[in-house]
Every structure is written in C-alpha cells, then in structure tokens.
Amino acid sequence: MIESELLNLSVGDRVTRSVFSSGAFTGSVTLQDRQVEIFLSAAAVDAASEASKPILAQMELYFSCLVRKQVRFMELDLANPDIVADRASIIPGLFTSFRAICTQHCNIADFVGKPPVETMPVKKRGMFMPDWIRIDYRAGEWLGEYGFARNR
C-alpha cells in the first residue's frame, strides 16, 4: 500500500461524546474477525466526503519500553490492491484498520529521531483488537481515540 503524507497523529486525544449527536454516524465494521463499534462526528462525516483522497484511521498499538496507543490518519492510494487487506470501510472515503507494532531493536537510545518499527506478529489478534473507535474532525485536523469495552 502506498500511503501519502501523514495527515495527523492523534495520541491520547479524548474525543468528547457531545460531538456525536445530530448528523453523526454510528455503526460497526468487522476487522480481523472482530466487531469494532464506530462513532463519527458530523464534522468527520463531512470531512471524509470532502477529502480528495480516501482517509485511513489506523488504530496503532505500539510496544516498546512502554505501551502506547494512537490513531494515525493518512491518505490512501485506492489504485493499490493491498488496500483491501485488513482494512474496513466505515463510510465512503473513510477506512479503519488495526496494527500492533514494536521497535525493531530494543536499544532505542542508539537512534536519532524515531526508531524503526515493524508489524508485530500477533497470534491471538482478538486479544489486542479494540472494541470501539471515535473519530472527529476539528479545526482542520483529524482526531481519534480507540479503546476496549471496559473503558467505553
């Protein structure tokens, strides 16, 4: 898959539930054989429909010295057939996926900038798959958070 510029990185953003009222979208998608609840604000629905390229909201779980969860937003090249693998369409122009990653090497102090990462081979993916994702679009930026049933 060819991914163009990274649009936004949403780390720990709390998307307030009040934005999910009139004109918002709620539904679910199946990712890696698991149902994930989707909550989109009306602004996110509008931004996805107006985007020049489809947007991927990738839920990322990063294992390193600490565990970090974040939602990455990026444009996608739909001409590439790899886009279908492990991604689910939420609404036209907006997709989601889940990826567990880890640093390639344990001694991250040896790297200047970001250490290289790789997809983590997860045997029991269902144990790591989020139960929900909330997506908003505010002040020209995508915001997202995801979580598990116990912290809905």
C-alpha positions as CSV (number, residue, x, y, z in Angstrom):
1,M,0.0,0.0,0.0
2,I,1.3,3.4,-0.9
3,E,0.4,5.9,1.8
4,S,0.9,9.6,1.1
5,E,1.7,12.3,3.6
6,L,0.7,11.6,7.2
7,L,-2.2,14.0,7.9
8,N,-2.5,13.9,11.7
9,L,-1.4,11.8,14.6
10,S,-3.9,11.6,17.4
11,V,-2.2,10.5,20.6
12,G,-4.3,10.3,23.7
13,D,-6.9,12.8,22.4
14,R,-10.2,12.5,24.2
15,V,-13.0,12.9,21.7
16,T,-15.9,14.3,23.7
17,R,-19.1,12.4,23.4
18,S,-21.1,15.6,22.9
19,V,-19.9,15.8,19.2
20,F,-21.8,12.6,18.4
21,S,-25.2,14.0,18.2
22,S,-27.2,15.2,15.2
23,G,-25.7,14.3,11.9
24,A,-23.2,11.9,13.4
25,F,-22.6,8.3,12.3
26,T,-22.7,5.2,14.4
27,G,-22.2,1.7,13.2
28,S,-19.7,-1.2,13.2
29,V,-17.2,-2.8,11.0
30,T,-15.5,-6.2,11.1
31,L,-11.7,-6.1,11.4
32,Q,-9.7,-9.3,11.7
33,D,-12.9,-11.3,12.5
34,R,-13.9,-8.9,15.3
35,Q,-16.7,-6.3,15.5
36,V,-15.5,-2.8,16.2
37,E,-18.0,-0.1,17.0
38,I,-17.6,3.2,15.1
39,F,-18.6,6.6,16.3
40,L,-18.1,9.5,13.8
41,S,-18.9,13.2,14.5
42,A,-20.9,15.1,11.9
43,A,-17.7,17.1,11.1
44,A,-15.8,13.8,10.4
45,V,-18.5,12.6,8.1
46,D,-18.4,15.9,6.2
47,A,-14.6,16.0,6.1
48,A,-14.4,12.4,4.7
49,S,-16.9,13.2,2.0
50,E,-14.9,16.4,1.0
51,A,-11.5,14.7,1.1
52,S,-9.6,14.5,-2.2
53,K,-8.3,11.0,-1.3
54,P,-9.7,8.3,1.0
55,I,-8.5,8.6,4.6
56,L,-7.3,5.7,6.8
57,A,-7.8,5.9,10.5
58,Q,-5.2,3.3,11.7
59,M,-5.5,2.2,15.3
60,E,-2.0,1.5,16.3
61,L,-0.8,-0.3,19.4
62,Y,2.9,0.3,19.9
63,F,5.0,-1.9,22.1
64,S,8.4,-0.6,23.2
65,C,9.7,0.5,26.6
66,L,6.1,1.5,27.3
67,V,2.8,0.6,25.6
68,R,1.3,3.5,23.5
69,K,-2.0,3.5,21.7
70,Q,-2.7,6.1,19.0
71,V,-4.8,6.7,15.9
72,R,-2.9,7.6,12.7
73,F,-4.7,9.4,9.9
74,M,-3.3,9.1,6.4
75,E,-4.4,9.4,2.8
76,L,-4.6,6.1,0.8
77,D,-4.0,5.2,-2.8
78,L,-7.0,3.2,-3.8
79,A,-5.3,2.1,-7.1
80,N,-3.2,-0.3,-4.9
81,P,-4.9,-3.6,-4.4
82,D,-3.3,-4.1,-1.0
83,I,-5.7,-1.6,0.5
84,V,-8.4,-4.3,0.8
85,A,-6.3,-6.4,3.2
86,D,-7.0,-5.9,6.9
87,R,-9.0,-2.7,6.4
88,A,-12.7,-2.0,6.7
89,S,-14.7,0.8,5.1
90,I,-16.6,2.9,7.6
91,I,-18.3,5.3,5.1
92,P,-17.3,6.2,1.5
93,G,-13.8,7.7,1.7
94,L,-13.1,6.6,5.3
95,F,-11.4,3.4,6.3
96,T,-10.1,1.9,9.5
97,S,-7.5,-0.7,10.4
98,F,-5.6,-2.0,13.4
99,R,-1.8,-2.6,13.6
100,A,0.3,-3.8,16.6
101,I,3.9,-2.7,16.2
102,C,7.1,-2.9,18.1
103,T,10.6,-1.4,17.8
104,Q,12.9,-3.4,15.6
105,H,15.7,-3.2,18.1
106,C,15.5,-3.0,21.9
107,N,18.1,-0.3,22.4
108,I,16.2,2.7,21.2
109,A,18.7,5.1,22.7
110,D,21.0,4.3,19.7
111,F,18.7,6.0,17.3
112,V,18.4,9.6,16.4
113,G,14.8,10.5,15.8
114,K,12.2,7.8,15.7
115,P,13.4,4.2,16.0
116,P,12.4,1.9,13.1
117,V,9.3,-0.2,13.8
118,E,7.9,-3.4,12.4
119,T,4.5,-5.1,12.5
120,M,4.4,-7.3,15.5
121,P,3.4,-10.9,14.8
122,V,0.4,-11.4,16.9
123,K,-1.0,-15.0,17.2
124,K,-4.2,-14.1,19.1
125,R,-5.2,-10.9,17.4
126,G,-8.6,-10.8,19.1
127,M,-6.9,-10.2,22.4
128,F,-5.5,-6.9,21.2
129,M,-8.2,-5.7,18.8
130,P,-10.1,-2.6,20.1
131,D,-13.8,-2.7,20.7
132,W,-14.5,0.9,19.5
133,I,-13.1,3.9,17.7
134,R,-14.3,7.6,17.9
135,I,-13.3,10.0,15.1
136,D,-13.8,13.7,15.0
137,Y,-12.6,16.5,12.7
138,R,-11.9,19.8,14.4
139,A,-10.1,23.0,13.3
140,G,-8.8,21.3,10.1
141,E,-7.4,18.2,12.0
142,W,-8.5,14.6,12.4
143,L,-8.8,13.4,16.0
144,G,-9.3,9.9,17.1
145,E,-9.3,7.6,20.1
146,Y,-10.0,3.9,20.5
147,G,-10.4,1.6,23.4
148,F,-11.8,-1.5,24.8
149,A,-15.2,-2.4,26.2
150,R,-14.3,-1.8,29.8
151,N,-13.4,1.9,29.1
152,R,-16.2,2.9,26.7
